[in-house]
Structures are given as structure tokens and as C-alpha cells.
């Protein structure tokens, strides 16, 4: 082979190496029996951290990946906690907002905020509570400004100010939460609230109800309510700033997944059809995010499959991440990590075990098998020996969970855990 041919072959191989770089999704089961509404963030080291309520709604757990698997540690004073949202501050401190259920009989919630640094324990402050007259709090979301001021958006039903969407932020001067009703959204029941803050502390809030998808942007001291967008019958949406700080939303309309960007007050919304969906009024769940290089990505559920759509140079492309999830309860939560790789958590479903699962998926994510109890990358009799050691043990608790043999975090190793173990028998990573 002459020198020119060798150079040509080297170039071809190098090019193919780029073309066939591993950009597929890895899906890991974090735990069994965990319900939905988990969120994910990455710390200063780009390690994923998950926050989820426990399967029985007894509290909130922070879940991290270690060499031994996923480790769950409970957040104190979060009894009855649900719908948690997690962010990291610029100092790598945990920032958390969640609902605390005070009374299961009348679904009486309070909205709480918690923070934790590396050198101190959790501190909490109440944002909103249910004093008379009774009202309901639902669906909070949170983001942080560049100087780490938390902003929260939530839906409130009832009370002296009536039902609607409310915004709250922590005022460092008074040490109090400042709350306001976003009157431009109107009344009615809203779903899928989202808040996003750009590097210049411009705030975007989006939500959807029977009147369509609505969004508002806070900048220069006032809220600008954008024109509503007509959506499909399920009224599910998600909002996010683009990398160049333009408001964007994703939603379903007439069997199509739509991505829309608000250019300015003259041009208005510019829409793009992302994909067709199998069933009208689907997808049931949508999450939208943008990379630092302005690549939009949407995760959505269509016909019980979890799909990922992204806009590359040739247009929108879709990829199936998980063939069977929990349907409308999957509620995926999507972010881009510090390397602009997508990461998400969602409520999966194991048909073999007939159980819900808490799943994490991402590009570049390290593979993990929940039943590989000795971390040798295969599930065999060595792992079964670990399971047998803790059989019928009813003292399992976080973070060890009886050396991870209590797969559903029920507090004991029983037949359900054995069935889960059998699901992965002889599987390797």
C-alpha cells in the first residue's frame, strides 16, 4: 500500500470513528416500586443526582451513583413529601423544593424549600401553607438565578386570591419569601408548570390548561404575557429558554408534537412539527431542554414508549429510549449535563415483575445492573449468595438497603425482591 493510500485509509477510519462514536442511550433501573415525579441534576463533578419521593410517600430521598450502585439517603423533615425539584447552586449546594402532605385525608399540602451545603445539614423554610380558608397546592417547579436566588412557580387552588399560578422568590434582605399571583395566566386548573432562568436572570414560566399553552417572561421589572398557543386535548406542555434566551415550548396538537419558539412581539411564535404521535391526545408526558450550543431536545411518551427527539443539522430525529414505561405517569425530567449530554429520569415499568421502576437514562451514562450485587458485571450464583444472606431480613434501610438486596426499598427482603432478582438472572453488562 502506497503512502497516499495509507493516509486516505487513516482519514476514512478517523471519520468513521466520529460517525460511529457511542451516542446511544444507557438505561439503568435505580429502584423498584418508586413512584413518579423524580428530577435530576448534576453536581460540580458532572455526577448525576436524583431526587424522588419514596414509594409510600413517607419522605424525599437524594439518590447518587456510587461504585456499589445507586445509594438513597433520606432528606429529614420531609414526611409526606412529594413532587420534589432539585438544583445545584454555584457552590455545589443542594437546593430543593417539595410539597409536604400534612393530612392525607384532606390532601392538605404545604410548599417547602430546603438547602444543604457540604459542611452543614439541611435547613428548611416554608413558602406556602394551607391556613384558612383551605386551598390546595400542586405541581411546583424551581430554578436558580446566577447568584443562587431560588425562584419557585406553583399552582394554588382557593384562598383569598383565588386559583391560579403563583411565583415566589427568596428575598435575602428581608429573609422572607416574596409571593405573587401571575394574573395574566388567568384562572382554571393548570398542569405541567415549568420555570427556567437564563444567565441574565430573565425568568420564563409556562403552563397549560383547557385554554392552551401559556407562557410569560419576567425581564426589566415586569411580566410579559405571551400569546397563548392552541394545544391538544390533553393540554400537556413543557417550557425552556433557548441558549440565546428565547422562550420555547413543546406540546401536542392534533396528533403532532410541536416545538415553538417566541422570536419577538412582531414575529411571535414560530412552530415546527417534531413528530407524529400514534394516538391523538398523546404524548401524555413531555420534557423540553436546550443544550449550551442551542440544541433543543424533547422527551415524550407515545403509546407507552419513551421517545427522545432532537434537532440536528438535517432536522428533527427521534429515538426510542424505553419500549414500555408507565404510560401517562412516566413524567420524564430532562436536563443536559456539563458536557451537553442528555440525562433524564422517569417512571418506568417492568412487565416481568409487574412493578413500577425509577429509571435513569443518558448518553455516556455508566451501565448498571440492579441485581449485580457484587459488581462483577454479571448476575449469577455469587449475587444469589448475597441475596440469600439477607433473606427475610426486615431491618433494611437507607443507604445500604441490606447490601442492595431490598430492591423495592420496602424495608425487608422478600418474594418481590427474589422475583426482581430472577428477572436479571445471567444478564451481563
C-alpha positions as a Markdown table, in Angstrom:
| # | Residue | x | y | z |
|---|---|---|---|---|
| 1 | Unk | 0.0 | 0.0 | 0.0 |
| 2 | Unk | 1.5 | 3.3 | -1.0 |
| 3 | Unk | 1.8 | 6.4 | 1.2 |
| 4 | Unk | -1.2 | 8.2 | -0.3 |
| 5 | Unk | -3.5 | 5.1 | 0.2 |
| 6 | Unk | -2.4 | 4.8 | 3.9 |
| 7 | Unk | -3.2 | 8.5 | 4.5 |
| 8 | Unk | -6.6 | 8.1 | 2.8 |
| 9 | Unk | -7.4 | 5.0 | 4.8 |
| 10 | Unk | -6.4 | 6.7 | 8.0 |
| 11 | Unk | -8.7 | 9.6 | 7.3 |
| 12 | Unk | -11.6 | 7.3 | 6.5 |
| 13 | Unk | -11.1 | 5.4 | 9.7 |
| 14 | Unk | -10.8 | 8.6 | 11.7 |
| 15 | Unk | -14.0 | 9.9 | 10.1 |
| 16 | Unk | -15.9 | 6.6 | 10.8 |
| 17 | Unk | -14.7 | 6.8 | 14.4 |
| 18 | Unk | -16.5 | 10.0 | 14.7 |
| 19 | Unk | -19.6 | 8.7 | 12.8 |
| 20 | Unk | -19.9 | 5.6 | 14.9 |
| 21 | Unk | -19.0 | 7.1 | 18.3 |
| 22 | Unk | -21.2 | 5.7 | 21.1 |
| 23 | Unk | -24.1 | 8.1 | 21.2 |
| 24 | Unk | -26.7 | 5.5 | 22.3 |
| 25 | Unk | -28.7 | 5.8 | 25.5 |
| 26 | Unk | -28.0 | 3.7 | 28.5 |
| 27 | Unk | -30.9 | 2.9 | 30.8 |
| 28 | Unk | -30.4 | 2.0 | 34.4 |
| 29 | Unk | -33.1 | 0.8 | 36.9 |
| 30 | Unk | -32.4 | 2.8 | 40.1 |
| 31 | Unk | -35.1 | 1.1 | 42.3 |
| 32 | Unk | -38.3 | -0.8 | 42.1 |
| 33 | Unk | -41.7 | 0.3 | 43.5 |
| 34 | Unk | -40.8 | 4.0 | 43.3 |
| 35 | Unk | -43.5 | 6.4 | 42.0 |
| 36 | Unk | -43.1 | 9.2 | 39.6 |
| 37 | Unk | -42.2 | 12.9 | 39.7 |
| 38 | Unk | -38.5 | 12.4 | 40.2 |
| 39 | Unk | -36.0 | 15.1 | 39.0 |
| 40 | Unk | -32.3 | 15.0 | 38.2 |
| 41 | Unk | -29.4 | 17.4 | 38.4 |
| 42 | Unk | -25.6 | 17.2 | 38.1 |
| 43 | Unk | -23.1 | 18.3 | 40.7 |
| 44 | Unk | -19.9 | 20.2 | 40.1 |
| 45 | Unk | -18.2 | 17.0 | 39.1 |
| 46 | Unk | -20.9 | 16.3 | 36.5 |
| 47 | Unk | -22.2 | 13.3 | 38.5 |
| 48 | Unk | -26.0 | 12.7 | 38.3 |
| 49 | Unk | -28.0 | 13.2 | 41.4 |
| 50 | Unk | -31.7 | 12.2 | 41.6 |
| 51 | Unk | -34.4 | 13.4 | 44.0 |
| 52 | Unk | -37.5 | 11.3 | 44.4 |
| 53 | Unk | -40.2 | 10.8 | 46.9 |
| 54 | Unk | -40.3 | 7.3 | 48.4 |
| 55 | Unk | -42.8 | 4.7 | 47.1 |
| 56 | Unk | -45.1 | 5.2 | 50.1 |
| 57 | Unk | -44.7 | 9.0 | 50.1 |
| 58 | Unk | -43.1 | 8.9 | 53.5 |
| 59 | Unk | -40.4 | 11.4 | 52.5 |
| 60 | Unk | -37.9 | 12.6 | 50.0 |
| 61 | Unk | -34.7 | 10.7 | 49.0 |
| 62 | Unk | -31.5 | 12.0 | 47.4 |
| 63 | Unk | -30.0 | 9.3 | 45.2 |
| 64 | Unk | -26.4 | 9.2 | 44.0 |
| 65 | Unk | -24.5 | 6.7 | 41.9 |
| 66 | Unk | -21.5 | 5.0 | 43.6 |
| 67 | Unk | -19.3 | 2.1 | 42.6 |
| 68 | Unk | -21.7 | -0.2 | 44.5 |
| 69 | Unk | -24.7 | 1.2 | 42.7 |
| 70 | Unk | -27.4 | 3.8 | 43.4 |
| 71 | Unk | -27.4 | 4.9 | 47.1 |
| 72 | Unk | -30.5 | 6.6 | 48.5 |
| 73 | Unk | -30.4 | 8.9 | 51.5 |
| 74 | Unk | -33.5 | 10.3 | 53.0 |
| 75 | Unk | -33.9 | 14.1 | 53.5 |
| 76 | Unk | -35.0 | 14.8 | 57.1 |
| 77 | Unk | -38.3 | 16.5 | 58.0 |
| 78 | Unk | -39.9 | 15.7 | 54.6 |
| 79 | Unk | -42.7 | 13.4 | 55.9 |
| 80 | Unk | -45.4 | 13.0 | 53.3 |
| 81 | Unk | -43.1 | 14.7 | 50.8 |
| 82 | Unk | -43.9 | 14.7 | 47.1 |
| 83 | Unk | -43.2 | 16.4 | 43.8 |
| 84 | Unk | -39.6 | 17.3 | 44.6 |
| 85 | Unk | -37.5 | 19.5 | 42.4 |
| 86 | Unk | -33.7 | 19.7 | 42.7 |
| 87 | Unk | -31.0 | 22.2 | 41.6 |
| 88 | Unk | -27.3 | 22.7 | 42.5 |
| 89 | Unk | -26.1 | 26.2 | 43.4 |
| 90 | Unk | -22.9 | 27.7 | 42.0 |
| 91 | Unk | -21.2 | 26.5 | 45.3 |
| 92 | Unk | -22.4 | 22.9 | 44.7 |
| 93 | Unk | -25.0 | 23.1 | 47.4 |
| 94 | Unk | -28.3 | 21.2 | 47.1 |
| 95 | Unk | -31.4 | 23.3 | 46.6 |
| 96 | Unk | -34.8 | 21.5 | 46.9 |
| 97 | Unk | -38.4 | 22.4 | 46.7 |
| 98 | Unk | -41.2 | 20.0 | 47.5 |
| 99 | Unk | -44.8 | 19.5 | 48.8 |
| 100 | Unk | -45.3 | 18.3 | 52.4 |
| 101 | Unk | -48.6 | 16.5 | 52.9 |
| 102 | Unk | -49.9 | 17.5 | 56.3 |
| 103 | Unk | -53.1 | 15.5 | 56.2 |
| 104 | Unk | -53.7 | 12.5 | 53.9 |
| 105 | Unk | -57.5 | 12.7 | 54.5 |
| 106 | Unk | -58.0 | 16.2 | 53.0 |
| 107 | Unk | -54.8 | 16.4 | 50.9 |
| 108 | Unk | -53.6 | 19.4 | 52.9 |
| 109 | Unk | -50.2 | 20.4 | 51.5 |
| 110 | Unk | -47.5 | 23.0 | 52.4 |
| 111 | Unk | -44.8 | 24.1 | 49.9 |
| 112 | Unk | -41.3 | 23.9 | 51.4 |
| 113 | Unk | -37.8 | 24.8 | 50.4 |
| 114 | Unk | -34.6 | 23.1 | 51.7 |
| 115 | Unk | -30.9 | 23.6 | 51.1 |
| 116 | Unk | -27.8 | 21.7 | 52.1 |
| 117 | Unk | -24.1 | 22.5 | 51.7 |
| 118 | Unk | -21.2 | 20.1 | 52.1 |
| 119 | Unk | -20.4 | 21.4 | 55.7 |
| 120 | Unk | -23.8 | 21.7 | 57.2 |
| 121 | Unk | -27.1 | 19.8 | 57.4 |
| 122 | Unk | -30.4 | 20.6 | 55.8 |
| 123 | Unk | -32.1 | 23.9 | 56.5 |
| 124 | Unk | -35.8 | 24.4 | 55.7 |
| 125 | Unk | -38.2 | 27.3 | 55.2 |
| 126 | Unk | -41.9 | 27.3 | 54.4 |
| 127 | Unk | -43.0 | 29.0 | 51.2 |
| 128 | Unk | -46.7 | 28.5 | 51.3 |
| 129 | Unk | -49.1 | 26.8 | 53.7 |
| 130 | Unk | -52.8 | 25.9 | 54.0 |
| 131 | Unk | -54.2 | 28.4 | 56.6 |
| 132 | Unk | -57.9 | 29.1 | 56.5 |
| 133 | Unk | -59.6 | 29.4 | 54.1 |
| 134 | Unk | -58.5 | 25.9 | 52.8 |
| 135 | Unk | -56.6 | 25.8 | 49.5 |
| 136 | Unk | -54.7 | 23.2 | 47.5 |
| 137 | Unk | -51.0 | 23.4 | 46.3 |
| 138 | Unk | -49.9 | 21.4 | 43.3 |
| 139 | Unk | -47.1 | 20.9 | 40.7 |
| 140 | Unk | -44.2 | 23.2 | 41.9 |
| 141 | Unk | -41.1 | 23.8 | 39.8 |
| 142 | Unk | -37.9 | 25.7 | 40.7 |
| 143 | Unk | -34.8 | 27.3 | 39.2 |
| 144 | Unk | -31.9 | 29.4 | 40.5 |
| 145 | Unk | -30.6 | 32.8 | 39.3 |
| 146 | Unk | -26.9 | 33.2 | 38.5 |
| 147 | Unk | -26.4 | 34.5 | 42.1 |
| 148 | Unk | -28.3 | 31.4 | 43.5 |
| 149 | Unk | -31.6 | 33.1 | 44.4 |
| 150 | Unk | -34.3 | 30.4 | 44.3 |
| 151 | Unk | -37.5 | 31.1 | 42.3 |
| 152 | Unk | -40.5 | 28.8 | 42.6 |
| 153 | Unk | -43.7 | 28.5 | 40.5 |
| 154 | Unk | -46.7 | 26.5 | 41.6 |
| 155 | Unk | -50.4 | 26.1 | 41.2 |
| 156 | Unk | -52.7 | 27.1 | 44.0 |
| 157 | Unk | -56.5 | 26.4 | 44.2 |
| 158 | Unk | -58.6 | 28.5 | 46.5 |
| 159 | Unk | -57.7 | 31.1 | 49.1 |
| 160 | Unk | -58.3 | 34.8 | 49.2 |
| 161 | Unk | -56.5 | 35.5 | 45.9 |
| 162 | Unk | -58.3 | 32.7 | 44.1 |
| 163 | Unk | -57.0 | 29.9 | 41.9 |
| 164 | Unk | -54.1 | 30.3 | 39.6 |
| 165 | Unk | -50.3 | 30.2 | 39.1 |
| 166 | Unk | -48.1 | 31.8 | 41.7 |
| 167 | Unk | -44.5 | 32.8 | 41.7 |
| 168 | Unk | -42.2 | 33.1 | 44.8 |
| 169 | Unk | -38.6 | 34.0 | 45.3 |
| 170 | Unk | -36.4 | 34.3 | 48.4 |
| 171 | Unk | -35.5 | 37.9 | 49.4 |
| 172 | Unk | -32.1 | 37.8 | 51.0 |
| 173 | Unk | -32.6 | 41.3 | 52.5 |
| 174 | Unk | -35.8 | 40.5 | 54.4 |
| 175 | Unk | -35.1 | 36.8 | 54.8 |
| 176 | Unk | -38.6 | 36.1 | 53.6 |
| 177 | Unk | -40.3 | 34.5 | 50.6 |
| 178 | Unk | -42.0 | 37.1 | 48.3 |
| 179 | Unk | -45.1 | 35.7 | 46.6 |
| 180 | Unk | -47.2 | 37.0 | 43.7 |
| 181 | Unk | -50.1 | 35.7 | 41.6 |
| 182 | Unk | -49.3 | 35.7 | 37.8 |
| 183 | Unk | -52.6 | 37.2 | 36.9 |
| 184 | Unk | -52.0 | 37.1 | 33.1 |
| 185 | Unk | -52.4 | 33.3 | 33.2 |
| 186 | Unk | -56.0 | 33.6 | 34.3 |
| 187 | Unk | -57.9 | 31.1 | 36.4 |
| 188 | Unk | -58.6 | 27.4 | 35.9 |
| 189 | Unk | -56.6 | 24.3 | 36.6 |
| 190 | Unk | -53.1 | 24.3 | 35.2 |
| 191 | Unk | -50.8 | 21.3 | 34.6 |
| 192 | Unk | -47.1 | 20.8 | 33.8 |
| 193 | Unk | -45.8 | 24.1 | 35.3 |
| 194 | Unk | -42.2 | 24.9 | 34.4 |
| 195 | Unk | -39.8 | 27.7 | 35.2 |
| 196 | Unk | -36.5 | 28.5 | 33.6 |
| 197 | Unk | -34.0 | 31.3 | 34.3 |
| 198 | Unk | -31.3 | 32.4 | 31.8 |
| 199 | Unk | -27.8 | 33.6 | 32.8 |
| 200 | Unk | -29.0 | 37.2 | 32.9 |
| 201 | Unk | -31.7 | 36.2 | 35.4 |
| 202 | Unk | -34.6 | 36.6 | 32.9 |
| 203 | Unk | -37.4 | 34.2 | 34.0 |
| 204 | Unk | -39.7 | 32.1 | 31.9 |
| 205 | Unk | -42.9 | 30.4 | 33.3 |
| 206 | Unk | -45.0 | 28.2 | 31.2 |
| 207 | Unk | -48.1 | 26.1 | 31.8 |
| 208 | Unk | -51.1 | 24.6 | 30.1 |
| 209 | Unk | -54.8 | 24.2 | 30.7 |
| 210 | Unk | -58.1 | 23.9 | 28.7 |
| 211 | Unk | -57.3 | 27.3 | 27.0 |
| 212 | Unk | -54.0 | 26.1 | 25.6 |
| 213 | Unk | -50.3 | 26.6 | 26.3 |
| 214 | Unk | -49.4 | 29.8 | 28.1 |
| 215 | Unk | -46.0 | 31.5 | 28.8 |
| 216 | Unk | -44.7 | 34.6 | 30.5 |
| 217 | Unk | -41.3 | 36.2 | 30.7 |
| 218 | Unk | -40.1 | 38.4 | 33.5 |
| 219 | Unk | -37.5 | 41.0 | 32.5 |
| 220 | Unk | -36.7 | 44.6 | 33.4 |
| 221 | Unk | -39.1 | 44.6 | 36.3 |
| 222 | Unk | -42.3 | 43.3 | 34.8 |
| 223 | Unk | -44.0 | 40.2 | 33.4 |
| 224 | Unk | -44.7 | 40.0 | 29.6 |
| 225 | Unk | -47.5 | 37.5 | 29.0 |
| 226 | Unk | -47.0 | 35.9 | 25.6 |
| 227 | Unk | -49.9 | 34.9 | 23.2 |
| 228 | Unk | -51.5 | 31.5 | 24.0 |
| 229 | Unk | -50.9 | 28.5 | 21.8 |
| 230 | Unk | -53.7 | 26.1 | 20.9 |
| 231 | Unk | -52.8 | 22.6 | 22.2 |
| 232 | Unk | -54.3 | 19.1 | 22.0 |
| 233 | Unk | -57.0 | 17.8 | 24.3 |
| 234 | Unk | -54.6 | 16.6 | 27.0 |
| 235 | Unk | -53.0 | 20.0 | 27.4 |
| 236 | Unk | -49.6 | 18.8 | 28.4 |
| 237 | Unk | -46.6 | 21.1 | 27.7 |
| 238 | Unk | -43.0 | 21.9 | 28.8 |
| 239 | Unk | -41.1 | 25.2 | 28.5 |
| 240 | Unk | -37.5 | 26.3 | 28.4 |
| 241 | Unk | -35.3 | 29.2 | 27.3 |
| 242 | Unk | -33.1 | 28.5 | 24.2 |
| 243 | Unk | -29.4 | 29.1 | 24.6 |
| 244 | Unk | -29.9 | 32.6 | 23.2 |
| 245 | Unk | -32.7 | 33.3 | 25.7 |
| 246 | Unk | -35.7 | 33.0 | 23.5 |
| 247 | Unk | -38.8 | 31.4 | 25.1 |
| 248 | Unk | -39.6 | 27.9 | 23.8 |
| 249 | Unk | -42.3 | 25.4 | 24.5 |
| 250 | Unk | -43.1 | 21.8 | 23.4 |
| 251 | Unk | -46.7 | 20.4 | 23.3 |
| 252 | Unk | -49.1 | 18.1 | 21.5 |
| 253 | Unk | -51.7 | 19.3 | 19.0 |
| 254 | Unk | -53.9 | 17.1 | 16.7 |
| 255 | Unk | -51.6 | 14.1 | 16.9 |
| 256 | Unk | -48.4 | 16.1 | 16.3 |
| 257 | Unk | -45.6 | 17.0 | 18.7 |
| 258 | Unk | -45.0 | 20.8 | 18.3 |
| 259 | Unk | -41.9 | 22.8 | 19.2 |
| 260 | Unk | -42.4 | 26.6 | 19.2 |
| 261 | Unk | -40.0 | 29.5 | 19.8 |
| 262 | Unk | -41.1 | 33.1 | 20.5 |
| 263 | Unk | -39.0 | 35.3 | 18.3 |
| 264 | Unk | -40.3 | 38.7 | 19.3 |
| 265 | Unk | -43.5 | 40.7 | 19.7 |
| 266 | Unk | -43.7 | 41.3 | 15.9 |
| 267 | Unk | -43.0 | 37.8 | 14.6 |
| 268 | Unk | -44.5 | 36.0 | 17.6 |
| 269 | Unk | -44.3 | 32.2 | 17.9 |
| 270 | Unk | -42.6 | 30.1 | 15.2 |
| 271 | Unk | -43.7 | 26.5 | 15.2 |
| 272 | Unk | -42.1 | 23.3 | 14.0 |
| 273 | Unk | -43.6 | 19.8 | 13.8 |
| 274 | Unk | -41.3 | 17.5 | 15.6 |
| 275 | Unk | -43.0 | 14.1 | 15.1 |
| 276 | Unk | -46.4 | 12.5 | 14.7 |
| 277 | Unk | -47.8 | 10.5 | 17.6 |
| 278 | Unk | -49.5 | 7.2 | 17.5 |
| 279 | Unk | -52.7 | 8.2 | 19.3 |
| 280 | Unk | -54.4 | 11.6 | 19.4 |
| 281 | Unk | -54.1 | 13.3 | 22.8 |
| 282 | Unk | -50.8 | 11.6 | 23.2 |
| 283 | Unk | -48.0 | 12.1 | 24.3 |
| 284 | Unk | -49.0 | 12.1 | 27.9 |
| 285 | Unk | -45.7 | 13.4 | 29.2 |
| 286 | Unk | -43.3 | 16.0 | 27.8 |
| 287 | Unk | -40.0 | 17.4 | 28.9 |
| 288 | Unk | -38.0 | 20.1 | 26.9 |
| 289 | Unk | -34.4 | 21.2 | 27.4 |
| 290 | Unk | -31.7 | 23.0 | 25.4 |
| 291 | Unk | -28.0 | 22.4 | 25.3 |
| 292 | Unk | -25.5 | 25.2 | 25.8 |
| 293 | Unk | -24.9 | 25.0 | 22.0 |
| 294 | Unk | -28.7 | 25.7 | 21.4 |
| 295 | Unk | -29.7 | 22.1 | 20.5 |
| 296 | Unk | -33.3 | 21.5 | 21.6 |
| 297 | Unk | -34.3 | 18.1 | 22.9 |
| 298 | Unk | -37.7 | 16.7 | 23.8 |
| 299 | Unk | -38.5 | 13.6 | 25.8 |
| 300 | Unk | -42.1 | 12.4 | 25.4 |
| 301 | Unk | -44.3 | 9.4 | 26.0 |
| 302 | Unk | -46.1 | 8.0 | 22.9 |
| 303 | Unk | -48.1 | 4.8 | 23.1 |
| 304 | Unk | -46.4 | 3.9 | 26.4 |
| 305 | Unk | -42.9 | 4.2 | 24.8 |
| 306 | Unk | -40.4 | 6.8 | 25.9 |
| 307 | Unk | -39.1 | 8.8 | 22.9 |
| 308 | Unk | -36.3 | 11.3 | 22.5 |
| 309 | Unk | -36.4 | 13.9 | 19.8 |
| 310 | Unk | -33.6 | 16.3 | 19.0 |
| 311 | Unk | -33.0 | 18.8 | 16.2 |
| 312 | Unk | -29.7 | 18.2 | 14.3 |
| 313 | Unk | -28.5 | 19.7 | 11.1 |
| 314 | Unk | -30.8 | 17.6 | 9.0 |
| 315 | Unk | -33.9 | 18.3 | 11.1 |
| 316 | Unk | -35.7 | 16.6 | 13.9 |
| 317 | Unk | -34.9 | 12.9 | 14.6 |
| 318 | Unk | -36.5 | 10.6 | 17.1 |
| 319 | Unk | -35.1 | 7.7 | 19.1 |
| 320 | Unk | -36.9 | 5.2 | 21.3 |
| 321 | Unk | -35.3 | 5.1 | 24.7 |
| 322 | Unk | -37.6 | 2.6 | 26.6 |
| 323 | Unk | -40.2 | 0.5 | 24.9 |
| 324 | Unk | -42.6 | 0.2 | 27.8 |
| 325 | Unk | -42.9 | 2.8 | 30.5 |
| 326 | Unk | -45.7 | 3.6 | 33.0 |
| 327 | Unk | -47.8 | 5.5 | 30.4 |
| 328 | Unk | -49.1 | 8.9 | 31.4 |
| 329 | Unk | -47.5 | 8.7 | 34.8 |
| 330 | Unk | -43.9 | 8.4 | 33.4 |
| 331 | Unk | -43.4 | 12.2 | 33.8 |
| 332 | Unk | -39.8 | 12.3 | 32.4 |
| 333 | Unk | -37.5 | 15.1 | 33.6 |
| 334 | Unk | -34.7 | 16.1 | 31.1 |
| 335 | Unk | -31.5 | 18.1 | 31.5 |
| 336 | Unk | -28.2 | 18.4 | 29.7 |
| 337 | Unk | -25.1 | 17.8 | 31.8 |
| 338 | Unk | -21.9 | 19.9 | 31.8 |
| 339 | Unk | -20.7 | 18.0 | 28.7 |
| 340 | Unk | -24.0 | 18.7 | 26.8 |
| 341 | Unk | -25.1 | 15.1 | 27.1 |
| 342 | Unk | -28.8 | 14.4 | 27.8 |
| 343 | Unk | -29.8 | 12.9 | 31.1 |
| 344 | Unk | -33.3 | 12.0 | 32.3 |
| 345 | Unk | -35.2 | 10.3 | 35.0 |
| 346 | Unk | -38.7 | 8.8 | 34.6 |
| 347 | Unk | -41.2 | 6.3 | 36.0 |
| 348 | Unk | -40.5 | 3.0 | 34.1 |
| 349 | Unk | -42.3 | -0.3 | 34.2 |
| 350 | Unk | -41.0 | -3.9 | 34.4 |
| 351 | Unk | -43.6 | -6.1 | 32.7 |
| 352 | Unk | -41.8 | -9.3 | 34.0 |
| 353 | Unk | -42.1 | -8.2 | 37.7 |
| 354 | Unk | -45.3 | -6.2 | 37.1 |
| 355 | Unk | -43.8 | -3.3 | 39.0 |
| 356 | Unk | -43.1 | 0.4 | 38.5 |
| 357 | Unk | -39.4 | 1.4 | 38.5 |
| 358 | Unk | -37.4 | 4.5 | 38.9 |
| 359 | Unk | -35.2 | 4.7 | 35.8 |
| 360 | Unk | -32.3 | 7.0 | 34.7 |
| 361 | Unk | -31.2 | 7.2 | 31.1 |
| 362 | Unk | -28.5 | 9.1 | 29.3 |
| 363 | Unk | -25.8 | 9.2 | 26.7 |
| 364 | Unk | -22.4 | 8.4 | 28.3 |
| 365 | Unk | -24.1 | 7.1 | 31.4 |
| 366 | Unk | -22.3 | 4.2 | 33.1 |
| 367 | Unk | -24.2 | 1.0 | 32.8 |
| 368 | Unk | -25.5 | -0.6 | 35.9 |
| 369 | Unk | -27.5 | -3.8 | 36.7 |
| 370 | Unk | -29.5 | -3.5 | 39.8 |
| 371 | Unk | -29.2 | -7.3 | 40.5 |
| 372 | Unk | -25.4 | -7.3 | 40.1 |
| 373 | Unk | -24.9 | -7.3 | 43.9 |
| 374 | Unk | -21.1 | -8.0 | 43.8 |
| 375 | Unk | -20.3 | -5.6 | 40.9 |
| 376 | Unk | -18.7 | -8.2 | 38.7 |
| 377 | Unk | -20.8 | -7.2 | 35.7 |
| 378 | Unk | -22.9 | -10.4 | 35.6 |
| 379 | Unk | -25.8 | -11.8 | 37.7 |
| 380 | Unk | -25.1 | -15.3 | 38.8 |
| 381 | Unk | -24.8 | -17.5 | 41.9 |
| 382 | Unk | -22.4 | -15.1 | 43.6 |
| 383 | Unk | -25.1 | -12.5 | 43.6 |
| 384 | Unk | -27.7 | -15.0 | 44.7 |
| 385 | Unk | -25.5 | -15.8 | 47.7 |
| 386 | Unk | -25.7 | -12.1 | 48.7 |
| 387 | Unk | -29.4 | -12.2 | 48.4 |
| 388 | Unk | -29.7 | -15.4 | 50.5 |
| 389 | Unk | -27.6 | -13.8 | 53.2 |
| 390 | Unk | -30.3 | -11.2 | 53.8 |
| 391 | Unk | -33.4 | -13.4 | 53.0 |
| 392 | Unk | -36.4 | -12.3 | 55.1 |
| 393 | Unk | -34.4 | -9.6 | 56.8 |
| 394 | Unk | -36.9 | -6.9 | 57.8 |
| 395 | Unk | -34.3 | -4.3 | 59.1 |
| 396 | Unk | -33.3 | -2.9 | 55.7 |
| 397 | Unk | -32.9 | 0.8 | 55.4 |
| 398 | Unk | -31.1 | 3.6 | 53.5 |
| 399 | Unk | -28.5 | 3.9 | 52.3 |
| 400 | Unk | -27.4 | 0.3 | 52.3 |
| 401 | Unk | -30.8 | -1.5 | 51.9 |
| 402 | Unk | -29.2 | -4.8 | 53.0 |
| 403 | Unk | -26.4 | -4.5 | 50.5 |
| 404 | Unk | -29.0 | -3.5 | 47.8 |
| 405 | Unk | -30.9 | -6.8 | 48.1 |
| 406 | Unk | -34.0 | -4.9 | 49.1 |
| 407 | Unk | -34.7 | -3.8 | 45.5 |
| 408 | Unk | -38.0 | -2.1 | 46.2 |
| 409 | Unk | -36.9 | -0.3 | 49.4 |
| 410 | Unk | -39.8 | -1.9 | 51.3 |
| 411 | Unk | -37.6 | -2.5 | 54.4 |
| 412 | Unk | -37.4 | -6.2 | 54.0 |
| 413 | Unk | -36.0 | -8.8 | 51.6 |
| 414 | Unk | -38.9 | -10.9 | 50.4 |
| 415 | Unk | -40.5 | -12.7 | 47.4 |
| 416 | Unk | -40.9 | -9.5 | 45.5 |
| 417 | Unk | -37.1 | -8.9 | 45.7 |
| 418 | Unk | -36.5 | -12.5 | 44.7 |
| 419 | Unk | -38.8 | -12.1 | 41.6 |
| 420 | Unk | -36.8 | -8.9 | 40.7 |
| 421 | Unk | -33.5 | -10.8 | 41.1 |
| 422 | Unk | -34.8 | -13.6 | 38.8 |
| 423 | Unk | -35.7 | -11.0 | 36.2 |
| 424 | Unk | -31.9 | -10.3 | 35.6 |
| 425 | Unk | -30.6 | -13.9 | 36.0 |
| 426 | Unk | -27.4 | -14.4 | 34.0 |
| 427 | Unk | -27.6 | -10.9 | 32.4 |
| 428 | Unk | -24.3 | -9.1 | 32.0 |
| 429 | Unk | -23.2 | -5.5 | 31.3 |
